[in-house]
């Protein structure tokens, strides 16, 4: 596990990130479009789509499901496999 200190809403918070969360971060960071020198224009489109989605939300959003909807098929499959494994391990 890793610990991170962040500021949210003007308040300092101490967060502990478990191995599964860090694995998901590493997976997303390894995508070709996240490499140095690649076209990052998709990020602004993803943010706009997420903001639009959140405008109509009345309950908390599963951030990983939202991210998975914006990714290509091969990325979606990798995230789904990780989420499935996480669900199996938690039950």
N, C-alpha and C positions, 0 to 999 in steps of 0.2 A: 504494500500500500504506500501511497505517497500523500503527503500533506501539502496543501496550498492555502495561502492566505489571500483573500480577495476582499474587495470592497463592493458591496451591493447596496444600492439605495442610500449611500452615504454611511453605511455601517460596515465595520470590519467583520469578516467572517473567516473561520478556520474550516476548511473542507478537507475531508479525507477521501481520496480517490482509490477505489479498489482495483484489483488487477484486471477484471473484466472491462471496466470503463477505460483504463489505460490501453488495453488491447484494442478497443474500438477506435480510440484516438489514433493509435499507430496504424490501424487498417485504413482509416480515411486519409491520413497524411501520406500513405504510400501510393494512393491513386495517382496515375500519370498526370492528371490535370492539376494536382497539388504540388508538382515539382517545380523547382526554380526555372524560370524562363518560359513556363507554359502559359497559355492564354487563360487569364483568370476572370474574363468577362462573365462567365457563368455564375460567379459569386453574387454579383449584383442582381441577376435575375432570380437566383434562389432566395435572396433576402426579400425581394419584392413579393415573390410568390408566398413566402412564409408570412410576411406581414399581412397580405391580403387574406390568407387563410385564418390568421389569428383574429382578424376583425370580426369574424362570424362565429368565433368559438365561445361557448358558454361554460366550458369545463377545462381543466388542465389538458394540455396537449402533450402527447408522447413525442418528444423531440426526435427520437430515432426513427419512428414511423414517418414523421414529416420529412426527414432527411432522405429516407429510403425512397419516398415518392418522387423526389427531384433528381435522383441519380439514374444512371443508365442501368440496363439489365444486369450486366456482370457485377456492378457495384451493389445493386439491390440484392442479388443472390448472396453475395459475401456477407452483407449485413444481416440478411434474414437467417443465414446459417448460424451466425454468432448469436442472434437473438433467440433462436430456437434452442441452442445449446444452453444459453443462460436460463431459459424457462424450464428446461428439463432438469437442470442442476438445482434450481430453487424449489422444485416440487418433490 
